[in-house]
Amino acid sequence: MQYSGTVAHVWCREVVDETTTSSDLGVADVEWALSDTERTSRDALRRAQDRAVYGAAWGLVRHALSTVEPRVCPDEWRFLRSSLGRPEVHQPTWARALRFNLSHTDGMVACVTTHGARCGVDVERPVRVLPLHRLTKVVLSEREQREFDLAPPGRRQELFFRYWTVKEAYLKAIGSGMRFPMTACEFEVGTARPALRSLAAGPEHARYTFRQWPVQRGGLLAVAVQGNATIEQESEVTVRFHLSGTDDERPRTARF
């Protein structure tokens, strides 16, 4: 299928405790839309923080889908998982062309939606020092590793997460998950818009648009959106970041 004039809608928001004074919305503002199955899965989690993030994440998905398809209320969406384990719209049947992807990290959730085009999102917020000397071996290509080694020590963690988030978003978009190693795709992340330099997943996965932004409290968000194989990807994919009912490409917390 060919996609022309693709628009990707992106949301990112912090998960706040209801007792915390914050300009963001609390979990209860979106959790009401969860299905019984989602509530059961949420309640089975042991940590209160994990329950809050799970509820906020699936509440965000439901509100995001209803923003782009307002004929469906947030609590009316029904999902199923594909053969690869990817959640997809199941009901209503006439809305199955909508695609979405979800990501969450410590205290933050993100979602991307499109009409028909494959999409992936990843949000990360480092909360501790990581063993980068080990992680780079399973994330970076040889060329990326050389660039990483040449970077000033104080910038290496940021550079690593630039690679990590865009690769995670890309692999989620093409639907391979961890079956396709991160080291097999290579990116240029030194600019505001990451670019795919080489890959081993085949030419059908080459036409993607990538965006990457810093987000709240030291986090980083990346999205990957499938483009039309016959058109330059940057000219035909629009990425919109939602803020207080407006479309904005700046990485700010969304309100519903």
Solvent accessible surface area in square Angstrom, and as a share of the most:
residue,aa,sasa,rsa
1,M,188,0.84
2,Q,112,0.50
3,Y,25,0.09
4,S,89,0.57
5,G,51,0.49
6,T,12,0.07
7,V,47,0.27
8,A,0,0.00
9,H,30,0.14
10,V,0,0.00
11,W,4,0.01
12,C,0,0.00
13,R,0,0.00
14,E,22,0.10
15,V,23,0.13
16,V,17,0.10
17,D,87,0.45
18,E,111,0.50
19,T,128,0.74
20,T,74,0.43
21,T,141,0.82
22,S,54,0.35
23,S,91,0.59
24,D,18,0.09
25,L,39,0.19
26,G,8,0.08
27,V,14,0.08
28,A,63,0.49
29,D,67,0.35
30,V,0,0.00
31,E,27,0.12
32,W,128,0.45
33,A,0,0.00
34,L,10,0.05
35,S,23,0.15
36,D,115,0.60
37,T,102,0.59
38,E,15,0.07
39,R,75,0.27
40,T,95,0.56
41,S,47,0.30
42,R,38,0.14
43,D,88,0.45
44,A,79,0.61
45,L,65,0.32
46,R,228,0.83
47,R,139,0.51
48,A,66,0.51
49,Q,76,0.34
50,D,49,0.26
51,R,79,0.29
52,A,30,0.24
53,V,11,0.06
54,Y,50,0.19
55,G,0,0.00
56,A,0,0.00
57,A,1,0.01
58,W,25,0.09
59,G,0,0.00
60,L,0,0.00
61,V,0,0.00
62,R,1,0.01
63,H,21,0.09
64,A,0,0.00
65,L,0,0.00
66,S,15,0.09
67,T,69,0.40
68,V,42,0.24
69,E,24,0.11
70,P,106,0.67
71,R,176,0.64
72,V,5,0.03
73,C,68,0.41
74,P,22,0.14
75,D,62,0.32
76,E,89,0.40
77,W,0,0.00
78,R,108,0.39
79,F,44,0.19
80,L,75,0.37
81,R,150,0.55
82,S,33,0.21
83,S,121,0.78
84,L,103,0.51
85,G,36,0.35
86,R,33,0.12
87,P,24,0.15
88,E,66,0.30
89,V,7,0.04
90,H,59,0.26
91,Q,69,0.31
92,P,26,0.16
93,T,74,0.43
94,W,136,0.48
95,A,6,0.05
96,R,112,0.41
97,A,48,0.37
98,L,16,0.08
99,R,80,0.29
100,F,3,0.01
101,N,10,0.05
102,L,28,0.14
103,S,9,0.06
104,H,104,0.46
105,T,22,0.13
106,D,56,0.29
107,G,11,0.11
108,M,0,0.00
109,V,0,0.00
110,A,0,0.00
111,C,0,0.00
112,V,0,0.00
113,T,0,0.00
114,T,2,0.01
115,H,133,0.59
116,G,9,0.09
117,A,0,0.00
118,R,80,0.29
119,C,0,0.00
120,G,0,0.00
121,V,0,0.00
122,D,6,0.03
123,V,0,0.00
124,E,38,0.17
125,R,27,0.10
126,P,42,0.26
127,V,91,0.52
128,R,164,0.60
129,V,138,0.80
130,L,35,0.17
131,P,46,0.29
132,L,26,0.13
133,H,123,0.55
134,R,149,0.55
135,L,50,0.25
136,T,2,0.01
137,K,149,0.63
138,V,98,0.56
139,V,1,0.00
140,L,8,0.04
141,S,14,0.09
142,E,139,0.62
143,R,114,0.42
144,E,0,0.00
145,Q,46,0.21
146,R,140,0.51
147,E,61,0.27
148,F,11,0.05
149,D,76,0.39
150,L,154,0.77
151,A,9,0.07
152,P,85,0.53
153,P,106,0.67
154,G,84,0.80
155,R,89,0.32
156,R,73,0.27
157,Q,60,0.27
158,E,93,0.42
159,L,10,0.05
160,F,2,0.01
161,F,16,0.07
162,R,43,0.16
163,Y,1,0.00
164,W,62,0.22
165,T,0,0.00
166,V,0,0.00
167,K,0,0.00
168,E,37,0.16
169,A,0,0.00
170,Y,0,0.00
171,L,3,0.01
172,K,43,0.18
173,A,1,0.01
174,I,13,0.07
175,G,18,0.17
176,S,21,0.14
177,G,29,0.27
178,M,137,0.61
179,R,155,0.57
180,F,27,0.11
181,P,72,0.45
182,M,4,0.02
183,T,48,0.28
184,A,32,0.25
185,C,0,0.00
186,E,22,0.10
187,F,0,0.00
188,E,56,0.25
189,V,2,0.01
190,G,56,0.54
191,T,77,0.45
192,A,79,0.61
193,R,115,0.42
194,P,3,0.02
195,A,46,0.35
196,L,34,0.17
197,R,72,0.26
198,S,55,0.35
199,L,51,0.25
200,A,76,0.59
201,A,23,0.18
202,G,26,0.25
203,P,119,0.75
204,E,112,0.50
205,H,27,0.12
206,A,41,0.31
207,R,82,0.30
208,Y,0,0.00
209,T,0,0.00
210,F,1,0.00
211,R,12,0.05
212,Q,12,0.05
213,W,28,0.10
214,P,91,0.57
215,V,13,0.08
216,Q,37,0.17
217,R,186,0.68
218,G,65,0.62
219,G,4,0.04
220,L,19,0.09
221,L,0,0.00
222,A,0,0.00
223,V,0,0.00
224,A,0,0.00
225,V,0,0.00
226,Q,30,0.13
227,G,5,0.05
228,N,9,0.05
229,A,65,0.51
230,T,109,0.63
231,I,64,0.32
232,E,114,0.51
233,Q,34,0.15
234,E,73,0.33
235,S,88,0.57
236,E,14,0.06
237,V,6,0.03
238,T,58,0.34
239,V,1,0.01
240,R,88,0.32
241,F,0,0.00
242,H,19,0.08
243,L,31,0.15
244,S,65,0.42
245,G,77,0.74
246,T,75,0.44
247,D,77,0.40
248,D,23,0.12
249,E,74,0.33
250,R,121,0.44
251,P,34,0.21
252,R,107,0.39
253,T,25,0.15
254,A,0,0.00
255,R,100,0.37
256,F,87,0.36
